[in-house]
Amino acid sequence: MKLSLSRVVQGCRLGTLSNLGKKGDRCMEFPGCLLYTRTGSAPHLTHDTLQVISGVPAMTQLTLSSLAEHYEILEEYKEGIGKFIGMPESVFYCSLHDPVNPCPAGFVTNKSVSVWGVGGRLEMTVAKFMAIQQALQPDWLQCLSDGEALCADASSSKRAKKSVDRTLAFLDECLKLQEQSEVLRSCVMIGVIEGGDILEERLRSARETAKRPVGGFLLDGFHGDAMTKETRLRLISSVTAELPENKPRLICGIGQPDEVLECIEAGVDLFESFFPYQATERGCALTFSFDYEPNPEDMVLQQNGQKEGEENGEHIDKIITTKCVPETSFEINLKEKMYRDDFGPLVGGCSCYCCKNHSRAYVHHLLVTNELLAGVLLMMHNFQHYFGFFHAIREALRKDRLGQLKELIYRQAC
Amino acid sequence: MAEPKDPLSMRCPESMTAVAASTTSLGTRAPAALTLRVVAECSRSKARACELRLPHGTVATPVFMPVGTQGTMKGVTAAQLDNLGCRICLGNTYHLGMRPGPELIQKASGLHGFMNWKRNLLTDSGGFQMVSLLALSEVTEEGVRFRSPYDGAEILLSPEKSVEIQNALGSDIMMQLDDVVSSTLTGSRVEEAMHRSIRWLDRCILANQRPDQQNLFAIIQGGLDPALRRKCLEEMTKRNVPGFAIGGLSGGESKEQFWKMVTLSTDQLPREKPRYLMGVGYATDLVVCVALGCDMFDCVFPTRTARFGSALVPTGNLQLKKKQFAKDFRPIDEACTCPTCQRHTRAFLHVLLHSNNTAALHHVTVHNIAYQLQLMNAIRTSIVEHRFPEFVQNFIKTMYGEVGHCPTWAVEALQSVGISLS
C-alpha cells in the first residue's frame, strides 16, 4: 500500500492511496469515505441498486460486530468475506464496532473485548479476534482496542491511561500473531489511537502506536457528546501531528458534513458513510449543497425543501408535524405533508436513480404507506449525495476553493 | 357508407366516425386497446401461447403478473422489475384509492407516471380488498358501503366510482366491480351476487371514459355452482369486453371444486379473448390452469413469501432462515439466471436474513419473481414447441418426486384435458 500526498492545504491532506487490495491494483483518493454496510451488505441495497450509484468508494467498511458470530461459516467457506457477501471486487476495512449501534460499555478487560451480534455478546481474546480475522481476510483491519475511556460518567485520566495501555498491549499481541499467519500477513493492521480527552494520553497513544509496524491509524473515541467540539478538534490535531505523513488516518463516528470538514482540517483522511444511512432511516433525503460555484438558476433548485412562494406554509407544516422534524439541517423529511404533491426530484440537478426517476411525492407516499422501496430509493440518493460531497471536498482542495466550500457548508449547519 | 353488421348492437346505424368515437353504449365497438393473437395451441390440452398487445407494449402469455399493491413492487425498483422481464404487473385500486388517492395520481400522470413504470398495469376493482380487509362493509345494489380505516369516513364504492378511480389510475387493464362472495358460501346469496355482477358489469362498461386506452375486463362469478357459472358466462360473453376474468375462486374451496369451475369457464369463454384467472400463483396451480386454458394469473404469494425468507425452487421452496442453509454455498437454484442466484449463496442469504438489513428481503423477492416469470416462459416455450404435455410430466416429477405424491386434483384436472401422468 502506498500513500501519495499531492498537497496539504490549511491542514487538509489531499492524496491517493494506491496498491490496495489483495492484487494490489486498487486505489482510493482522500479525503474520502468508505461504503457503510450492515452484515456485509449496503443497507437496503442489492448489487443492482448499489452499482447504479455514482462515486461508490473503492473501500467498503465491514463491522466485526455484525460478522464475528458467523466466523465458523466463513472458516468453512475459506474464500474470505469479500466473496461470501458477493462483493469480490471491493477492498475491505473491518472495524470493531458499528458506528450506528452503540454497544453497552463495561465489557472490556485486559484480556478481551466484546462485540454484540444478533445472537448476543461475543467475547474475543486476542487469539479469538485474530482467528476470526483469519476467516474474514479483510484488507485492512482495526486492531482490537479499548474504546471506553469516556464511557463512564466522569472522565478519568486513570481510565484514559488504561485504554491506551490495553490498546497497545492488544496491538503488540495481534502483531505477533499476524507474523505467524500467512493469510494475515497480507492484511494491513490499523493501529487505534485512544486516550479519552486527556492530551498526554492521546499523545502517548499516538507516539507509541506510530512506533509499531501498522499500516494506518484509527482515531477512536472522538464521537458523541463526551467532549466539546473545541477539545475534540484540538486533540485530533495534536494526535495527527504525531503521526507519520505517509500512513492514512481514519476516524470513526463522525459523519455530519461540517464535522467532516473540521476533522479534515485537523489532519484526518478517511471517514465512514453511516450518516446517509441514518438520514434514510429517518425518512430524510440529504439536500445540503456542496456546490460552492453554482449557477444563479441552480441556487433556486437546491434550496432545502422550499417550493417557491411557500415559506409560510412550510413553517406551519413544520409546527404541526413536529415529530417529523429532521435530525439535521442538511436534509429534508419526506414524511412532511408539504411533499405530498411535490412532483420535483429530491434534489434539483441530482443525477441519482431516485431523482432521475421519481418524485418527492412518490417517496412521500412510500414512507406514509410503510413501503420497503422508500428505504431503497432514499439510500440510493443519500449515498450518492454524500459521495458527491467528498468529491467536492477533493475538488475544492485541488482548486484552492476550500474556504468557499467551508463557508457554504457552515452556512447550512445550524 | 356501408356499416359492418353487428348482431349485438342495439343502436341505430351511425357513421363510421361516430362508431369510432362512441364510447359508452352497450355493444358498441371502440378502437381496440387490446388485441390477442393465438400463436400456438396444445393439440391435447386447452393450453395456448398468445401475444397480448396492450397500450404499454406486448405481453407474451401465459403470463404471471406480480402484485405491486401500493404502487411499488415491495423493495424492487421499476428498473429491476423491467430487467427481470416483467411486462405487466398489478396495482390495487382500494389501497391506492385510499392513499394517495386518485386525484393525486392523476396529477402525477396516472399510476404509470407516479411509480414510473413504463410497461403494462392491471388494476383490480377494489371490491375484493374491501370485502376481505374490512370488518364492516355492506353490499347493496348501489355498491359496497364501508368505513375508511384511515379517517373513519363513510365511503360508497359503486361500479361507477371504481371505474372512475381506475380511469384516474390509467391502468391498461381494469376490472369490473363485482359482487364478491366467499367461494364456500352456498344458497341464494351466490345467485344474487352473480346476477348483480352482470348488472354491475354493464354499469362499469358505461362508466369507462377511456375505452380506447383502458381495457375493462368482466369477471365471471357463480361460485361453485355449475349452473350459475354457465348462466354468468352466457350473459357476460354477450357483452363486448376485451377480456374475461374467472373470479370467485382461490378462496377456501377445495381444489377439486376449483379446477372444475376453471375448466367449465374456459370451455365457454371465447378463444380470441384473454382468460385471466385471479389469485392463482402456486407453481402447480399455474401449470394445471394453463392446461385448462387460462392465459393470465396474479398472486401475492411469491412476493409475500419472499419477505419471510422463503425462496421458490422447482422442488418447492427453501426456508432460507433455517439452520440447514447456514453452510450451503450453492445459489438458491443452480439453473436460475436471476441476479440473486448469479451472485449469492444460500449461506450468505441465511446470514443476511437474520440481520435487520432489508436487502435480504429484496434478494429473495427478486429471485421469486424471476422464478415465476421463468416458469411461465418455460411453459410457453413448451406450448410453442408442441411439447407441453411432456413439460407438464417433467414438472410434476420434479416437484413431487413420484407421480403418486402429486395431488389427486391435479392428476384428475390434467387427465380431463388429455394429459396423463403415468
Chai-1 contact restraints between the chains, C-beta under 6 A:
chainA,res_idxA,chainB,res_idxB,connection_type,confidence,min_distance_angstrom,max_distance_angstrom,comment,restraint_id
A,R38,B,N357,contact,1.0,0.0,6.0,A-B,restraint_1
A,T39,B,L352,contact,1.0,0.0,6.0,A-B,restraint_2
A,T39,B,S355,contact,1.0,0.0,6.0,A-B,restraint_3
A,T39,B,N357,contact,1.0,0.0,6.0,A-B,restraint_4
A,S41,B,L352,contact,1.0,0.0,6.0,A-B,restraint_5
A,S41,B,N357,contact,1.0,0.0,6.0,A-B,restraint_6
A,S41,B,A359,contact,1.0,0.0,6.0,A-B,restraint_7
A,P43,B,N357,contact,1.0,0.0,6.0,A-B,restraint_8
A,H44,B,T358,contact,1.0,0.0,6.0,A-B,restraint_9
A,H44,B,A359,contact,1.0,0.0,6.0,A-B,restraint_10
A,L45,B,A359,contact,1.0,0.0,6.0,A-B,restraint_11
A,T46,B,A359,contact,1.0,0.0,6.0,A-B,restraint_12
A,T46,B,H362,contact,1.0,0.0,6.0,A-B,restraint_13
A,T46,B,H363,contact,1.0,0.0,6.0,A-B,restraint_14
A,H47,B,R343,contact,1.0,0.0,6.0,A-B,restraint_15
A,D48,B,Q80,contact,1.0,0.0,6.0,A-B,restraint_16
A,D48,B,P339,contact,1.0,0.0,6.0,A-B,restraint_17
A,H70,B,V351,contact,1.0,0.0,6.0,A-B,restraint_18
A,I73,B,A326,contact,1.0,0.0,6.0,A-B,restraint_19
A,I73,B,K327,contact,1.0,0.0,6.0,A-B,restraint_20
A,E76,B,K327,contact,1.0,0.0,6.0,A-B,restraint_21
A,F84,B,F348,contact,1.0,0.0,6.0,A-B,restraint_22
A,G86,B,R343,contact,1.0,0.0,6.0,A-B,restraint_23
A,G86,B,H344,contact,1.0,0.0,6.0,A-B,restraint_24
A,V118,B,H354,contact,1.0,0.0,6.0,A-B,restraint_25
A,D341,B,L104,contact,1.0,0.0,6.0,A-B,restraint_26
A,N357,B,N116,contact,1.0,0.0,6.0,A-B,restraint_27
A,H358,B,N116,contact,1.0,0.0,6.0,A-B,restraint_28
A,Y362,B,F114,contact,1.0,0.0,6.0,A-B,restraint_29
A,H365,B,P100,contact,1.0,0.0,6.0,A-B,restraint_30
A,T369,B,Q70,contact,1.0,0.0,6.0,A-B,restraint_31
A,T369,B,R99,contact,1.0,0.0,6.0,A-B,restraint_32
A,E371,B,Q70,contact,1.0,0.0,6.0,A-B,restraint_33
A,E371,B,T72,contact,1.0,0.0,6.0,A-B,restraint_34
A,L372,B,K74,contact,1.0,0.0,6.0,A-B,restraint_35
A,L372,B,G75,contact,1.0,0.0,6.0,A-B,restraint_36
A,L372,B,T358,contact,1.0,0.0,6.0,A-B,restraint_37
A,L373,B,T72,contact,1.0,0.0,6.0,A-B,restraint_38
A,L373,B,G75,contact,1.0,0.0,6.0,A-B,restraint_39
A,G375,B,T358,contact,1.0,0.0,6.0,A-B,restraint_40
A,V376,B,G75,contact,1.0,0.0,6.0,A-B,restraint_41
